[in-house]
Amino acid sequence: MPWYLQSCGVRSVIVTSGTLSPLDSFVNSLGISFPITLENEHAANLDQILGARIRFSQGGIDLCGTFHKRIYLWSWEVIIRACQIIPGGILVFFSSYVVMNSCLKFWKTAKFGATFMWEAITTHKEAFIEPKSKLELKAVLLQFRQKVREGGGNGAILFAVCRAKVSEGIDFLDSESRGVIVIGIPYAPTTNPRIELKKQFLTKERNGVAKKELKKNISADEWYQVDAIRGVNQAIGRVLRHKDDFGVVILVDSRFCSMPSKRFPSWMRESLKNYQNIGHFENDCKQFFKKRNIEVCVNQRTILSPMTMAPEFVCSRKRNEILKQKKTNNESLPFDIDALYSSEAVAAFEKSIGVEDTVSKRPKRSCIFEELEEAKMLNELVDVAHPTDNDDSNIQSCSGLMVRKTKPKLRLKSNASLLIKSQSRAEMDASEGKIKEHKSLPVLQSDENTMAAWQKSAVEYNRLLQSIEKSKRIILKMALINYATDNNFQTLISTFTMETVPNHLELLKGLYGYLQANHRPGFVSICRQLKLL
């Protein structure tokens, strides 16, 4: 490498970034010796940051995110407690879009007591989700910041992904990011050619090296870990943006607890501590904000988990068998066990995250003219729903919702959806298989009568769309347009269930009248799972 740089006329190389730590591993991976290195402290003081590494859930479940032992769904306990004790805005970063979407799906359908987990989270702070589209991201960030700055409000929470747009260079000043939560470690897929070649190169470099010299050459496994932690450090950097800023960082994964402090930024190493669970961290967090004259009202409601009822839940593989035994007892359980641990819900969750974590490719940077063109397209957006053969006479075009049989003029980009659906081919095949199975399910006459009453005209359905938040309205309209184009029922129903459950069920019910005949049995089955029938 040095001789190549010299042959190109390069005499000096200056590398600067906030995510180069640890410097020794970075230097070794480049293969260039740097005679001068500098690692500055943050402009803020050490007492302006509070770091926590959480090992267990409130019930004692090991929050480990390895490929074969992912217990990310229990991170919702940490999120709820954080929403109660951290004022202003909170940023939650997942290791990948796959994990984020899987967790959000599960939290929207599983119950905590008499309410859904998602509803318990949004009771304290309004929730927003990072989109892939740059245009939509601007709208989401604008709404997020407005909600945080509202006087007397509880703030807001933004769900995002490590190494995506939100974690790379967007400033969240002051109260916009009083807390950053990182769930999991964003390891790159081991099957990625870049990862495979890099590991092979590092292994080859270490072969034949004397033991005394091994420390100078980073191992392939160490480089793989450091590469992932850089994505975490990038997300952590959102919490402090100037010398007077302050905030809290919570790392949710038991693997963080065993990592050396040098893996993390130098300005937060001294404040980073290990905690058994979020409850042990609560008092320290309250004192942290109390010193800054910020009163934090903590809800004393106890967060229970099945671990408080049965220690055997440490073994996730046996939880279904244990639940069957528990259901035979006459104990009064605080959880709606049927909803939280139904075999269908657990199987769907485990299958949805049973693929390699992937970080989708970043879209190419667009110039200002492309942004203006996208804005113009969004303003001229016309919704298209797919009419059935029996509804031609009832569907009327209106200003907000236009229904046509012809192909829509506007073809949306694949990333123009707030809810990212990063599914592998195996997942898509499984989804198609489920839809085919739904066809054979009998549709009761009573169900047909009920859903016939759900059908709404285009004008009525458009009024329902206009009554919800603008960001959600755009998402649902785009989903209808895509469905009219590609007839992808799985994507349509996933988007609608994510955005309408549990607060806008009328929009989900009204969708029945705009589905193709072969997709209606699948819709019936989903409504049964949601207990709408």
N, C-alpha and C positions, 0 to 999 in steps of 0.2 A: 504493500500500500504506500509507504513513504516514497519509494522510488517512482511510483506512478504519479504521485502528486508533484514531485520535483520535475518530472518530465513534462508535466503540463504547465510548468512555470509557477507553481504555488510555493510560496516561501513561508507563509504564516497561516495558521488555522486557528480560528477562535470559535469555540462551540459554547453557546449559552442557552440555558433553558431552566425552567423551574422543576423539571421532572427527570433530571439526569442522575439523581441519587439512587443507589450508592455509586459514587464516582469510580471506585476501583473496578467494579464489574463492567461499567460502561467503557472504561479505558481498555480493559482486557478484551472486550468483545470487538472493539475497533481495531486492535492490533497496532495502535500508534501510541508512542510514549509522549506524554504531555509534561514538559518540565515545570509548567506553572499551572496550578489548580487552585480554585477558590470556591469555597462553599459558605456563603453568607447566611447569617441568621435572618429571620423575618424582621421587617420594620416594626411589627407589633411586638409587645412584650410577651414573655412566656405565660403570664397569668391571663392572657386574653384568649387562650385556647384551652379547651377541656376535651381530652381524648378518652375514649372507652372502647375496650375490646370485649364483646359479650360472648360468653362460652355456651350458656344454656338458656332455654326458655324459662318462663316462670314456673313451669311444672317439672323442670329438670331434663327436658329433652335436649340432647346434644345437637347444637345448630351447626352441623357439619355439611359442607357443600360439595363433597367429593362426588364423582360421577355415579357411583353405586350407592351413595347414602345421602341423598339430597333431602333435607328437611326444611326447605325454604318456606313452606307454607306457614310454619310457626313463627316466622319473623314478623307476622302481623301483630303479635303481642308487643314486640319492641316498638313498632310504628305507632300503635295506639298510645302507649305510655309516653312516647316522645312527643306526640301531638298534645298531650295533656301538660307536659312540663316544659316544653320549649316554646317560647313566644314567636310571633312573626312567621316567616317562611321556613319551610323544611324541604331539602332536596334529598330524594331517595334514589340511589343508583344501584341498579341490578347488574349482574355480571354479563347478561346478554338479553336480547329481545325475547328469546325463547323463554327464559326464566321469568322475565317480567310479565309477559302475556299469560303464562301458565299460572303464576301467583294471582294476578288480577282476576282471571277467570274463576279460580277456586274461591277467592274471597267474596266474589259477587254471588256465588251460589251456596256457600256454606254459612251456617248460622252460628252466632254467638249468643246463647240464651234464646231470647225471642226475636232477635234482630239479626240481619245478615252482617257478616264481618265487615263488608265494605261500608255498610251503613254506620257501623260503630266507628270506623275510621273517619268518615266524612262528617260525623256529628261534631267533631272538634275543629276540623279544618276542611276547607273546600279543596277537592282533589283535581289535579291536572295531569295529563299524560303526554310525554314527549312524542311528537310525530316525526316521521322521516322527511316530510316535505319542508323545505326551508320557508316557504310562504306560510304554511300553517303554523310553523314554529313561532314565527313573529307574532301571530295572533294569539297563540297560547301564552307566550311570555308576557304579552301586554295584559291579558286578563289576569294572569298570575300576579303580576306586580300591582295591578290595581286592587286586587283582593287583599294583598298584604298591607297596602297603604291605607286601607279603609279604617277610619277612626272607630275604635271600639270593637273592631272585628277580631276574630280568632286567628286570622292569618290564612295561609294556604299551604298545600303540600304538592310538590311536583315529582312525579315518578319518571325517571330517566334511565339511561343505560351508559355504563362506562365506555369510554372511547367514542361516544356518539357526539352530536352537536352540542348538547348542553354542557358536557364535561370539558369541552375543548374551547376555552377562550372566552366564554360568555361571562360577563361580570354580573354578580348578584351583590349589590351594595347593601351594607348595614342590615336592616331587618329582613331583607329579601332572602337571606340565607343564614339565619341564626343557628341552624342545625344541618349537618350533612350526615346521612346514613348510607353506608355501603353494605349491600347484601351480597355476599359471595365474592369470589376472586375471579376476575375476567381472564382465565387462561385461554390462550388461542387453541384452536383445534389441532390435535397432534397429527392429523392427516394432512394439514396444510403443507404444501410443498416447501414454502419458505421455512417453516418450522423444522421439517424433516432435514432439509439441507443444512440449516444452521446447526442443528444438533450433531449431524454427521461431521461437519467441519470442526466443531469444538472437540468432539471425541477424538478425531484424528490428530488434532494439535496436541492433545494431552498424552497420546501414545508415545512411549519412548522417552518421556520427560522424567528427569530425576525427581525423587520425592521432595527434595528441597525446593525445587522450582515449580511444583504443582500449584502452590498457592498463587503464583503469578498468572496461571492459566485458569480461567473460570470453567467449571464443568458444564456439561449440557443441561443437566437438571437445574443447577443453580441459575443459569442464564434464563431458562424457561420460567422459573419463579420470579426472577427480577423483572422480566418483561411483563408479566401479569401485574406485579405490584406497581409498576409505573402507571398503569391504567387506573389503579386505586389512588395513587398520589395525585394524579391529574384531577380526579373528582374531589379529593380532599381540599385541593387548592381553591375551591369555590367558596370556602367558608370565611377566609380572611382576604380582603381585597385592598385594604389600606391600613395605615399604622394605628388608627383608632377603632378599627373593626374588632369584633369578638364573636365567638360562636363555639358550638359543640360538634365534635366528630364522634360518630358511633359506628364501629366496625362489627358487623354481625356475621361471624363465622368462627367456629372454634379453632380453625387453622391459623387465624390471625394471632391467637394468644401464644402460640409456640414460635412465632417468627421473631428474629432479633430486631431490636429497635432501629438498627442502622438501615433497615429496609425502607423506613418511612422518612419523611422530610425532617431535617435537623431541627426545625423550629417547633416541632410538636413531640419530639421524642421524650422529653422530660415529663410532659403532661399526660402521656399515654399510659393508661393502667388497665389491668385485667379485672373484669368483674364476672361473678358467677352468673348473674342475670341482670335484667334491666332494673329490677327492684332495688338492688344494692347500689346502683348508679344514681338512683333518683335523688337521694339527699344531697349528694355532691353537685348535681345539676341545679337543684333549687338554690343552694348556697352560691353557686357561680353567678346566677342571674340576680340574686338578691344583693350581691355586692355592687351591682350596677344599677340598683334602684329599679329593678324590673320585677314586679310581683308576678309570681307564677301560681295560678290556682290549680292544685292537683286534685283530681277526682279520686276519692278514696275507694272507689269500687274495685274490688279484688278481681284480677284477671285469673280465671281458673283454666286449667287444661286437664285433659284426661290423666296426666301424670299425678295430679293431686288425688285422684281416685284409685289409680292402679299403677304401681311402679313398673309393671310388666310392659308398659307402653314404650320402654326404651327400645325394644325390638319391634321395629315398624312392620316387619313381615307378619308378626303374630297379632297385630292390633285388631284385625277383623274378627279372628277367633275369640279374642278376649271380649270384644264388644258384644258378640252373640251371647256369651255367658253373662255379661252385665245386664243385657236386656231382660234376662229371666229373673233378675233380682227385683225387689220392690223398692230399691233405693230411689230417692228423688234426686235426679242429676240436674245440675245447672245448665248443661249443654243440651241442645237438640241433636242427640247423637245420630239419629237417622239421617239428618241433613249433612252433618259434618263428616261422618265416617261411613256413609253409604258406599257399598262396594263399587257402584258406578262412578261416584265422584272421585274416590281414591284412585281407581284404575285409570280414569281419564286424566287425572293430574299426573300420575306417575308416567303414563305413556307420553303425555305432552312434553315432559322434560327428559325423556329417555333418549335424547339424541345429543350429539356433540354441540356444545355451546358454540355459537357462531356470531360474529359481529359482521353485519351486512356491510357491503362495500359502500364507502361514502360516495354520494353523488358528486359529479364533477362541478367545480365552481362555475356559477353562471354569472354573466356580466349583468350590468344594470338593465340593459335592454330586455334580457330574458326575464328578469324579475318583473318589469313593467308588463311584459306580455302575459306572464302568469297571472298578475293582478287583474288584467283586463279579462282574461279567460274566466277567472273566478267571479268577477262581477256579472259576466254574461252567462253564468252557469244556468242551465235548464235541466230540471230533473226529469228523468224518464223512468216510469214504472212499467212492468211487463203485465199487460192486461190478459185476463183469461178470456176464453171464448164466450162465456156467459155474461161478461160484464161490459161488453162494448157499448151498450146503450146507456149504462149508468156513469161511465167515466167521462168527465168533462175536463177540457183544458182550462187552466186558470193561470194567473200571473205567477204564482209561486210553484205550482206543480203541474207540469205538462206531461201527459201520457201519450206515447206514440208507439206504433208497431214498427216504425222504420228505425233504422240504425241511427243512434244519436250522432249529431255533428261533432260534439266535443268528446274527444277520446282522452280520458284522464291518464296520468302517469301511474305506474304501479305503486309508487310510494306516496300517492296523494291520499293517505288515510291516516287518521290519528292513531288507530289501533293497528299496530304492526302485526301481521300474520306470517311470521317466519316459520313455515312448516317444511319439513323434509318430504321427500317423495313418499317415504314410507307412511308418514302421517297423512298425506293426501289420499293415498290408497286406502288407509284405514278409514278415513272419513267417508270416502265413496262407498266403502263396504258397509258402513253403518247406515248410510242412506238407503242402500239396496235392501238391507234388512228391514228398515222401516216400512218398505213397500208391502211386505208380507204381514205387517201387523194389522189386525182388524180395527177399523174406525167405527166406533159405536154411533148409533143414530143420534143418541143424546149429544155426543160430541159435535156431530155435524150441525145439529140445531143450534148449539151454543156458539159455534164459530160462525155460523150464518148471521147471527146477531152481532158478531164483532165487525163484520164487513162495513166499510164506510166508503162513501163516495170520495172522489178525488178532492173536492172542495173541503169536505169535512176533515179528511186526513191532512190536508195542507194546513188547516187551522191548528190541528194538533202539533204539527211541526213548528209552526210559528210561535207556539206557546213555550217552547223549551229554549235553553241557552243557545246562542248563535253558534258556538264551536261544535256542540253536539248536532245541531241542525245541519251544518255543513257535512259532517261525517255521515249522517244517515242519508242525506240526499246523494252523496257520492256513492254510497253503497247501493242505492237503488239504480243509479246509472250503470254501475259496473255489472249489476245483476241482469239488467236489460241487454247488456252487451255480450257477456260471457256465460250467463245462466249458471253461475257458480253459487249454488245454494248454501254451501258450507261457509263461505266467506260472508255472505249476506247475513245469515242467522247468527254467526259469531259476533259480527259488528253490532247487530241490533240487541242481542242479549247483553253485551257488554255496556251499551249506552242507555238502555231502557230499564234494566232491572236494577233496583226494585221501584224506582220513582216514576217511571214513565211507561207503565205496562200497557196502557191503552194504545200506544204506538206499536208495540210488539203484537198485540192482538189484531190490530187493523191491518197488519202485514199479510194476514191470511188471504185477503181478497186479491192480492197482487202476485200471488205465487202461481207457478205452473202446477198443473194437476199432479204430475209425478213427484213434486216436492212437498205436497200437502201432507202425506202420511208422516214424513220426517218432522214436519212442523208440529203435527199433533203429538208425536212422541216427546218432543222437547217441551211442549206446554204441559204435558203430564208430569215430566220431571220437575218442572217449576211449580207444580201443583196449581196450575191455572185451570185445569179440567178436573 
